[in-house]
Amino acid sequence: YKRAGHIDYVKLCGGDLAAKDASMAECCYLYAIGYGEMISDERFTTIKSAIDNNVNTNLTSSMGRLFDVISSILGVKSFNSYEGECAILLENCAYNAINASSSAYPLSFDITENDDSISISINNLIKEIIDAKGRNVCVDELALGFHYAVADMIFKACSLIREKDLISKVALSGGVFSNKILLERAVCLLARNGFEVYFNKAVPTNDGGIALGQGFYAAKCANRI
């Protein structure tokens, strides 16, 4: 296997806390895209120093962290009091737009095809969301636009991979695909454009399914299957 593409790496500080504290993750992402001057969080001086000096930092390309950050930027939720709370409430906002027959605000990722992989930039996406929020665009429409942008990015990235590697089978898995809006739109875009799409049914799509994969791989390495 190979990693055919990923969204931009961002340096996070705070260790495991960054997976809970979406406002801390927001500071790290805004600093990464050059928006440090916009950060009003009183912890930012400490966060900036930690990032600059690589103190308790790690690089992430997690889609889950991006959902957390967008939730925090839009003022939906800035701390996960249970796993996935920020993303779940952001999805609820997107459903509000759907139920109100509102249009999704147009957003997109910048995708660059390199020799060995696909690079997916988050910079302009985040800047567009901040700009739209500053112009009082409806949060629900922005939330829906973000979901659609992620689905569109998945389709476009898969299309580029298919052109290069002639692969048309796509497995959608990972905790982010617990999100019904994202899963259904991604499946629809892929299927109607000739992809054969697989997604979790009998096994959890999030961390609950990891142990099964680990067990399968261990058994395979031991020549037991």
ROSEMAR-373255 format. One line per field, with one value per residue: residue number from 0; residue in one letter; y, x negated, z negated of N, C-alpha, C in turn. Coordinates in steps of 0.05 Angstrom, whole numbers, always signed. Atoms other than C-alpha are relative to their C-alpha. Example, Ala and Ser with C-alpha at 12.3 -4.5 7.8 and 13.67 -1.06 7.14 Angstrom:
# residues 2
num	(0 / 1) $
residuo	(A / S) $
nv	(-24 / -24) $
nu	(-18 / +16) $
nw	(+0 / +1) $
cav	(-90 / -21) $
cau	(-246 / -273) $
caw	(-156 / -143) $
cv	(+24 / +22) $
cu	(-18 / +15) $
cw	(+0 / -14) $
END
This chain:
# residues 225
num	(0 / 1 / 2 / 3 / 4 / 5 / 6 / 7 / 8 / 9 / 10 / 11 / 12 / 13 / 14 / 15 / 16 / 17 / 18 / 19 / 20 / 21 / 22 / 23 / 24 / 25 / 26 / 27 / 28 / 29 / 30 / 31 / 32 / 33 / 34 / 35 / 36 / 37 / 38 / 39 / 40 / 41 / 42 / 43 / 44 / 45 / 46 / 47 / 48 / 49 / 50 / 51 / 52 / 53 / 54 / 55 / 56 / 57 / 58 / 59 / 60 / 61 / 62 / 63 / 64 / 65 / 66 / 67 / 68 / 69 / 70 / 71 / 72 / 73 / 74 / 75 / 76 / 77 / 78 / 79 / 80 / 81 / 82 / 83 / 84 / 85 / 86 / 87 / 88 / 89 / 90 / 91 / 92 / 93 / 94 / 95 / 96 / 97 / 98 / 99 / 100 / 101 / 102 / 103 / 104 / 105 / 106 / 107 / 108 / 109 / 110 / 111 / 112 / 113 / 114 / 115 / 116 / 117 / 118 / 119 / 120 / 121 / 122 / 123 / 124 / 125 / 126 / 127 / 128 / 129 / 130 / 131 / 132 / 133 / 134 / 135 / 136 / 137 / 138 / 139 / 140 / 141 / 142 / 143 / 144 / 145 / 146 / 147 / 148 / 149 / 150 / 151 / 152 / 153 / 154 / 155 / 156 / 157 / 158 / 159 / 160 / 161 / 162 / 163 / 164 / 165 / 166 / 167 / 168 / 169 / 170 / 171 / 172 / 173 / 174 / 175 / 176 / 177 / 178 / 179 / 180 / 181 / 182 / 183 / 184 / 185 / 186 / 187 / 188 / 189 / 190 / 191 / 192 / 193 / 194 / 195 / 196 / 197 / 198 / 199 / 200 / 201 / 202 / 203 / 204 / 205 / 206 / 207 / 208 / 209 / 210 / 211 / 212 / 213 / 214 / 215 / 216 / 217 / 218 / 219 / 220 / 221 / 222 / 223 / 224) $
residuo	(Y / K / R / A / G / H / I / D / Y / V / K / L / C / G / G / D / L / A / A / K / D / A / S / M / A / E / C / C / Y / L / Y / A / I / G / Y / G / E / M / I / S / D / E / R / F / T / T / I / K / S / A / I / D / N / N / V / N / T / N / L / T / S / S / M / G / R / L / F / D / V / I / S / S / I / L / G / V / K / S / F / N / S / Y / E / G / E / C / A / I / L / L / E / N / C / A / Y / N / A / I / N / A / S / S / S / A / Y / P / L / S / F / D / I / T / E / N / D / D / S / I / S / I / S / I / N / N / L / I / K / E / I / I / D / A / K / G / R / N / V / C / V / D / E / L / A / L / G / F / H / Y / A / V / A / D / M / I / F / K / A / C / S / L / I / R / E / K / D / L / I / S / K / V / A / L / S / G / G / V / F / S / N / K / I / L / L / E / R / A / V / C / L / L / A / R / N / G / F / E / V / Y / F / N / K / A / V / P / T / N / D / G / G / I / A / L / G / Q / G / F / Y / A / A / K / C / A / N / R / I) $
nv	(-24 / -26 / -23 / -14 / -29 / -8 / -28 / -12 / +5 / -23 / +6 / -4 / +3 / +9 / +29 / +11 / -22 / -13 / +15 / -7 / -29 / -10 / -28 / +2 / +8 / -23 / -17 / +12 / -1 / -28 / -8 / +15 / -13 / -28 / -17 / -2 / -26 / +1 / +17 / -15 / +19 / -9 / +20 / +2 / -4 / +26 / +19 / -7 / +7 / +29 / +8 / -10 / +14 / +29 / +11 / +16 / -4 / +22 / -7 / +14 / -5 / +12 / -13 / -5 / -25 / -22 / -4 / -14 / -28 / -15 / -4 / -22 / -26 / -8 / -5 / +22 / +12 / -3 / +20 / +26 / +12 / +29 / +4 / -8 / -19 / -23 / +9 / +7 / -24 / -13 / +14 / -8 / -26 / +5 / +10 / -23 / -12 / +18 / +0 / -26 / -3 / -20 / +8 / +2 / -22 / +13 / +2 / +21 / +4 / -2 / +26 / +0 / +26 / +2 / +24 / +24 / -1 / -23 / -18 / -13 / -23 / -9 / -29 / -17 / +9 / -12 / -29 / -5 / +3 / -23 / -24 / +2 / -4 / -29 / -14 / +10 / +22 / +18 / +21 / +25 / +2 / +5 / +28 / +17 / -4 / +14 / +28 / +5 / -5 / +24 / +21 / -6 / +5 / +29 / +8 / -10 / +14 / +27 / -2 / -3 / +26 / +19 / -6 / +8 / +28 / +17 / +13 / -11 / +9 / -19 / +7 / -23 / +9 / -19 / -12 / -22 / +11 / +2 / -24 / +10 / -18 / +3 / +27 / +2 / -17 / +11 / +24 / -8 / -12 / +21 / +21 / -9 / -5 / +25 / +13 / +21 / -11 / +17 / -13 / +18 / +7 / +19 / -8 / -30 / -15 / -16 / +15 / +26 / +20 / +3 / +25 / +22 / -3 / +8 / +29 / +12 / -3 / +17 / +27 / +3 / +1 / +25 / +21 / +15 / -4) $
nu	(-17 / +14 / -18 / -3 / -5 / -9 / -2 / +24 / +8 / +0 / +13 / -17 / +12 / -19 / -3 / -28 / -19 / -8 / -23 / -24 / -3 / -1 / +9 / +29 / +6 / -6 / +24 / +22 / -6 / +0 / +29 / +12 / -7 / +8 / -20 / +6 / -8 / -29 / -5 / -4 / +2 / +21 / +21 / +13 / +29 / +12 / -3 / +19 / +26 / +2 / +2 / +26 / +23 / -6 / -4 / -25 / -15 / +0 / -12 / -25 / -15 / -25 / -25 / -15 / +9 / -10 / -28 / +0 / +8 / -22 / -21 / +9 / +0 / -28 / -14 / -19 / +10 / +29 / +12 / -14 / -5 / +0 / +14 / -14 / -22 / +1 / -7 / -29 / -16 / +3 / -18 / -27 / -4 / -3 / -27 / -18 / -1 / -15 / -29 / -11 / +4 / +20 / +22 / +26 / +19 / +21 / +27 / +16 / +28 / +19 / +13 / +23 / +10 / +29 / +9 / -4 / -24 / -18 / +1 / -26 / +4 / -23 / +3 / -21 / -26 / -4 / -2 / -26 / -20 / +4 / -10 / -29 / -11 / +3 / -21 / -25 / -12 / -13 / +18 / -10 / +7 / +29 / +5 / -7 / +20 / +25 / -5 / +0 / +27 / +15 / -9 / +11 / +29 / +3 / -5 / +21 / +25 / -3 / +1 / +28 / +14 / -9 / +14 / +28 / +4 / -21 / -15 / -27 / -13 / +5 / -10 / -3 / +0 / +11 / -21 / -14 / -22 / -24 / -16 / -19 / -1 / +25 / +1 / -20 / +8 / +24 / -8 / -15 / +18 / +18 / -15 / -11 / +23 / +13 / +16 / -12 / +4 / -3 / +0 / -5 / -27 / +1 / +22 / +0 / +18 / +19 / +21 / -10 / +7 / +29 / +9 / -5 / +21 / +25 / -1 / +2 / +27 / +18 / -4 / +11 / +29 / +7 / -9 / -22 / -23) $
nw	(+0 / +2 / +7 / -25 / +3 / +26 / +4 / +11 / +28 / +18 / +26 / +23 / +26 / +21 / +1 / -2 / +5 / -26 / -11 / +15 / +1 / -28 / -1 / -1 / -28 / -17 / +2 / -15 / -29 / -9 / -1 / -23 / -25 / +0 / +12 / +28 / +11 / +5 / +23 / +25 / +22 / +18 / +1 / -25 / +3 / +9 / -22 / -21 / +9 / -1 / -28 / -11 / +12 / -1 / +27 / +1 / -25 / -20 / -25 / -6 / -25 / +8 / -8 / +24 / +12 / -17 / +8 / +25 / -4 / -14 / +21 / +18 / -15 / -4 / +25 / +5 / +25 / +0 / +17 / -1 / +27 / -6 / -25 / -24 / +6 / -17 / -27 / +1 / +1 / -27 / -18 / +6 / -14 / -28 / -3 / +2 / -27 / -18 / +8 / -7 / -30 / -5 / -17 / +12 / -8 / -17 / +11 / -14 / +6 / -22 / -4 / -18 / -6 / -2 / -13 / +16 / +16 / -3 / +22 / +3 / +17 / +16 / +6 / -11 / +11 / +26 / -4 / -11 / +22 / +18 / -14 / -2 / +27 / +6 / -15 / +12 / -15 / +18 / +10 / -10 / -28 / +0 / +9 / -22 / -21 / +8 / -5 / -29 / -9 / +6 / -18 / -27 / +1 / -1 / -27 / -18 / +6 / -10 / -30 / -7 / +6 / -21 / -25 / +2 / +8 / -11 / +22 / +2 / +25 / +21 / +27 / +17 / +28 / +20 / +16 / -13 / -16 / +17 / -8 / -21 / -23 / -15 / -12 / -22 / -23 / -12 / -15 / -24 / -20 / -10 / -14 / -25 / -18 / -7 / +21 / +16 / +27 / +24 / +26 / +23 / +8 / +23 / +18 / +3 / -18 / +15 / +14 / +8 / -20 / -2 / +11 / -19 / -21 / +12 / +3 / -26 / -10 / +16 / -8 / -27 / +2 / +13 / -19 / +11 / -18) $
cav	(+0 / +73 / +138 / +169 / +236 / +274 / +342 / +390 / +372 / +421 / +424 / +415 / +426 / +398 / +324 / +286 / +351 / +377 / +321 / +348 / +423 / +448 / +520 / +500 / +464 / +526 / +568 / +519 / +518 / +593 / +603 / +551 / +590 / +657 / +683 / +688 / +762 / +743 / +698 / +728 / +666 / +686 / +622 / +638 / +665 / +599 / +559 / +597 / +587 / +512 / +506 / +548 / +508 / +439 / +429 / +373 / +380 / +331 / +337 / +319 / +311 / +288 / +303 / +297 / +354 / +396 / +384 / +406 / +469 / +489 / +477 / +523 / +577 / +578 / +582 / +516 / +481 / +490 / +431 / +357 / +336 / +268 / +238 / +272 / +323 / +382 / +344 / +318 / +387 / +414 / +360 / +380 / +452 / +424 / +386 / +451 / +480 / +419 / +419 / +493 / +481 / +529 / +528 / +504 / +561 / +546 / +523 / +482 / +452 / +466 / +400 / +393 / +331 / +316 / +262 / +214 / +238 / +287 / +348 / +378 / +448 / +473 / +545 / +578 / +536 / +561 / +633 / +630 / +606 / +661 / +714 / +689 / +686 / +758 / +777 / +743 / +686 / +636 / +586 / +529 / +544 / +546 / +480 / +448 / +479 / +450 / +380 / +385 / +412 / +351 / +303 / +339 / +336 / +261 / +252 / +295 / +262 / +193 / +214 / +236 / +170 / +131 / +167 / +150 / +80 / +55 / +38 / +47 / +13 / +61 / +43 / +98 / +86 / +121 / +159 / +217 / +171 / +164 / +230 / +212 / +275 / +266 / +191 / +196 / +253 / +221 / +154 / +189 / +229 / +168 / +118 / +160 / +171 / +98 / +81 / +18 / +42 / +4 / +27 / -3 / -40 / -99 / -67 / +4 / +55 / +91 / +67 / +9 / -26 / -18 / -80 / -125 / -98 / -107 / -178 / -194 / -166 / -203 / -268 / -257 / -243 / -307 / -346 / -366 / -340) $
cau	(+0 / -20 / +7 / +34 / +52 / +70 / +91 / +38 / -1 / +9 / -34 / +9 / -12 / +19 / +14 / +79 / +112 / +113 / +162 / +210 / +198 / +220 / +204 / +131 / +131 / +162 / +103 / +54 / +89 / +98 / +24 / +6 / +43 / +14 / +73 / +38 / +56 / +130 / +123 / +151 / +143 / +103 / +63 / +37 / -31 / -45 / -17 / -59 / -121 / -107 / -97 / -159 / -203 / -171 / -151 / -99 / -79 / -60 / -42 / +29 / +67 / +129 / +197 / +227 / +184 / +205 / +279 / +263 / +229 / +286 / +336 / +295 / +286 / +361 / +377 / +414 / +373 / +301 / +290 / +306 / +338 / +348 / +314 / +334 / +380 / +356 / +363 / +432 / +458 / +428 / +465 / +529 / +519 / +512 / +577 / +610 / +592 / +619 / +684 / +693 / +679 / +621 / +564 / +495 / +444 / +394 / +327 / +270 / +202 / +142 / +116 / +47 / +23 / -51 / -94 / -84 / -22 / +36 / +30 / +95 / +89 / +135 / +110 / +160 / +218 / +207 / +196 / +260 / +299 / +270 / +286 / +357 / +370 / +344 / +397 / +451 / +463 / +510 / +470 / +515 / +502 / +427 / +430 / +466 / +417 / +359 / +390 / +401 / +330 / +301 / +343 / +323 / +250 / +256 / +286 / +234 / +176 / +202 / +211 / +138 / +115 / +158 / +126 / +57 / +65 / +127 / +161 / +237 / +252 / +259 / +266 / +293 / +274 / +251 / +290 / +307 / +352 / +398 / +423 / +485 / +485 / +412 / +418 / +481 / +455 / +387 / +419 / +466 / +411 / +366 / +419 / +450 / +380 / +363 / +329 / +344 / +355 / +347 / +364 / +373 / +436 / +420 / +358 / +354 / +324 / +289 / +238 / +283 / +262 / +187 / +178 / +209 / +161 / +102 / +123 / +131 / +63 / +29 / +61 / +41 / -31 / -31 / -4 / +58 / +106) $
caw	(+0 / +5 / -22 / +41 / +12 / -51 / -76 / -100 / -162 / -220 / -282 / -344 / -415 / -479 / -465 / -478 / -502 / -430 / -412 / -465 / -465 / -396 / -415 / -426 / -359 / -327 / -353 / -323 / -255 / -251 / -268 / -214 / -160 / -180 / -219 / -286 / -293 / -294 / -355 / -419 / -462 / -524 / -518 / -449 / -472 / -507 / -448 / -398 / -440 / -445 / -370 / -353 / -400 / -387 / -459 / -465 / -392 / -338 / -265 / -245 / -180 / -217 / -186 / -256 / -281 / -221 / -239 / -310 / -286 / -239 / -296 / -340 / -287 / -274 / -348 / -348 / -402 / -424 / -471 / -464 / -530 / -497 / -436 / -371 / -404 / -363 / -297 / -317 / -333 / -268 / -231 / -267 / -241 / -171 / -180 / -202 / -134 / -98 / -137 / -123 / -48 / -53 / -4 / -24 / -24 / +32 / +4 / +32 / +18 / +62 / +90 / +121 / +157 / +144 / +173 / +115 / +79 / +76 / +32 / +4 / -24 / -80 / -80 / -33 / -59 / -130 / -106 / -65 / -126 / -170 / -118 / -108 / -183 / -188 / -136 / -179 / -131 / -165 / -208 / -186 / -112 / -126 / -163 / -105 / -56 / -95 / -93 / -18 / -8 / -43 / -1 / +63 / +42 / +31 / +100 / +135 / +99 / +116 / +189 / +192 / +161 / +211 / +270 / +245 / +215 / +251 / +185 / +182 / +115 / +57 / -17 / -61 / -133 / -196 / -249 / -204 / -163 / -223 / -195 / -154 / -111 / -91 / -79 / -36 / +6 / +17 / +36 / +84 / +119 / +125 / +146 / +200 / +230 / +237 / +171 / +133 / +61 / -4 / -74 / -143 / -162 / -209 / -240 / -270 / -223 / -280 / -332 / -351 / -286 / -296 / -339 / -286 / -233 / -280 / -295 / -222 / -205 / -262 / -241 / -169 / -189 / -230 / -169 / -206 / -152) $
cv	(+25 / +21 / +18 / +29 / +5 / +30 / +10 / -8 / +27 / -8 / +8 / -2 / -10 / -29 / -9 / +22 / +12 / -15 / +7 / +30 / +11 / +29 / +1 / -8 / +23 / +19 / -10 / +2 / +28 / +10 / -13 / +14 / +29 / +19 / +4 / +26 / +1 / -15 / +16 / -17 / +8 / -19 / +1 / +5 / -26 / -21 / +5 / -8 / -30 / -9 / +8 / -16 / -31 / -13 / -14 / +4 / -25 / +10 / -17 / +7 / -11 / +16 / +6 / +26 / +24 / +5 / +15 / +30 / +16 / +4 / +23 / +27 / +10 / +5 / -21 / -14 / +0 / -20 / -26 / -11 / -30 / -2 / +8 / +20 / +24 / -6 / -6 / +25 / +16 / -13 / +8 / +28 / -4 / -11 / +22 / +14 / -17 / +1 / +26 / +6 / +23 / -11 / -3 / +23 / -13 / +2 / -22 / -2 / +4 / -27 / +2 / -28 / +1 / -26 / -26 / +0 / +25 / +17 / +16 / +22 / +8 / +30 / +17 / -8 / +14 / +30 / +8 / -1 / +24 / +25 / +0 / +5 / +30 / +16 / -10 / -19 / -20 / -23 / -27 / -5 / -5 / -28 / -20 / +2 / -14 / -30 / -6 / +3 / -25 / -23 / +5 / -5 / -30 / -10 / +8 / -14 / -29 / -1 / +3 / -27 / -20 / +5 / -10 / -30 / -19 / -16 / +14 / -9 / +19 / -10 / +25 / -9 / +19 / +15 / +22 / -10 / -10 / +22 / -8 / +18 / -4 / -27 / -2 / +16 / -11 / -25 / +7 / +11 / -22 / -20 / +9 / +7 / -25 / -13 / -21 / +6 / -20 / +17 / -19 / -5 / -17 / +8 / +31 / +13 / +16 / -18 / -28 / -22 / -5 / -27 / -23 / +1 / -9 / -30 / -15 / +1 / -18 / -29 / -5 / -2 / -26 / -24 / -17 / +5 / +2) $
cu	(-18 / +20 / +1 / +5 / +10 / +3 / -25 / -5 / +1 / -13 / +19 / -17 / +21 / +4 / +29 / +21 / +10 / +23 / +26 / +6 / -2 / -9 / -31 / -9 / +4 / -24 / -23 / +4 / -1 / -29 / -13 / +6 / -6 / +20 / -4 / +10 / +30 / +7 / +2 / -3 / -24 / -23 / -18 / -31 / -14 / +2 / -20 / -28 / -5 / -4 / -28 / -24 / +5 / +2 / +28 / +17 / +0 / +13 / +25 / +11 / +28 / +24 / +17 / -8 / +10 / +30 / +1 / -6 / +22 / +23 / -7 / +1 / +29 / +15 / +20 / -7 / -31 / -14 / +16 / +3 / +5 / -11 / +17 / +22 / +0 / +9 / +30 / +17 / -3 / +17 / +29 / +6 / +5 / +28 / +21 / +4 / +16 / +30 / +14 / -2 / -19 / -22 / -26 / -18 / -23 / -28 / -15 / -28 / -16 / -15 / -22 / -10 / -30 / -8 / +8 / +25 / +17 / -1 / +27 / -3 / +26 / +0 / +23 / +27 / +5 / +3 / +27 / +22 / -1 / +12 / +30 / +13 / -2 / +21 / +28 / +15 / +11 / -19 / +9 / -7 / -30 / -6 / +7 / -20 / -26 / +3 / -2 / -28 / -17 / +8 / -10 / -30 / -6 / +3 / -23 / -26 / +1 / -1 / -29 / -15 / +8 / -14 / -28 / -4 / +21 / +15 / +28 / +15 / -8 / +12 / +1 / +2 / -15 / +23 / +15 / +24 / +23 / +19 / +17 / +0 / -25 / +0 / +19 / -8 / -25 / +7 / +14 / -18 / -18 / +15 / +10 / -22 / -17 / -17 / +17 / -6 / +6 / +1 / +9 / +29 / -1 / -20 / +0 / -20 / -21 / -20 / +9 / -7 / -30 / -10 / +4 / -21 / -27 / -2 / -3 / -29 / -20 / +3 / -11 / -31 / -10 / +9 / +22 / +26 / -11) $
cw	(+0 / -8 / +25 / -2 / -29 / -1 / -14 / -29 / -15 / -26 / -23 / -25 / -20 / -2 / +3 / -4 / +26 / +13 / -15 / +3 / +29 / +2 / +1 / +28 / +19 / -1 / +17 / +30 / +10 / +1 / +25 / +26 / +1 / -11 / -30 / -12 / -6 / -26 / -25 / -24 / -18 / -2 / +24 / -2 / -8 / +23 / +22 / -8 / +1 / +29 / +12 / -10 / -1 / -27 / -1 / +24 / +16 / +25 / +5 / +27 / -4 / +10 / -25 / -13 / +17 / -6 / -26 / +3 / +13 / -20 / -18 / +13 / +3 / -26 / -7 / -27 / +1 / -19 / +2 / -28 / +3 / +28 / +24 / -4 / +20 / +29 / +1 / +1 / +26 / +20 / -5 / +13 / +30 / +6 / -3 / +27 / +19 / -6 / +6 / +30 / +7 / +18 / -16 / +10 / +16 / -12 / +15 / -11 / +25 / +2 / +21 / +4 / +3 / +13 / -15 / -17 / +6 / -25 / -1 / -20 / -14 / -3 / +10 / -10 / -27 / +3 / +11 / -21 / -19 / +12 / +1 / -27 / -7 / +15 / -8 / +17 / -21 / -7 / +11 / +30 / +3 / -8 / +22 / +23 / -6 / +5 / +30 / +12 / -5 / +19 / +28 / +1 / +2 / +29 / +19 / -4 / +11 / +31 / +10 / -4 / +22 / +27 / +0 / -4 / +10 / -21 / -2 / -24 / -22 / -26 / -17 / -29 / -18 / -13 / +14 / +17 / -17 / +6 / +24 / +24 / +18 / +14 / +24 / +24 / +14 / +16 / +26 / +22 / +12 / +17 / +27 / +20 / +4 / -20 / -13 / -29 / -22 / -25 / -21 / -5 / -25 / -21 / -3 / +18 / -16 / -15 / -9 / +20 / +2 / -9 / +19 / +22 / -11 / -3 / +26 / +11 / -15 / +8 / +27 / -1 / -12 / +18 / -11 / +16 / +28) $
END
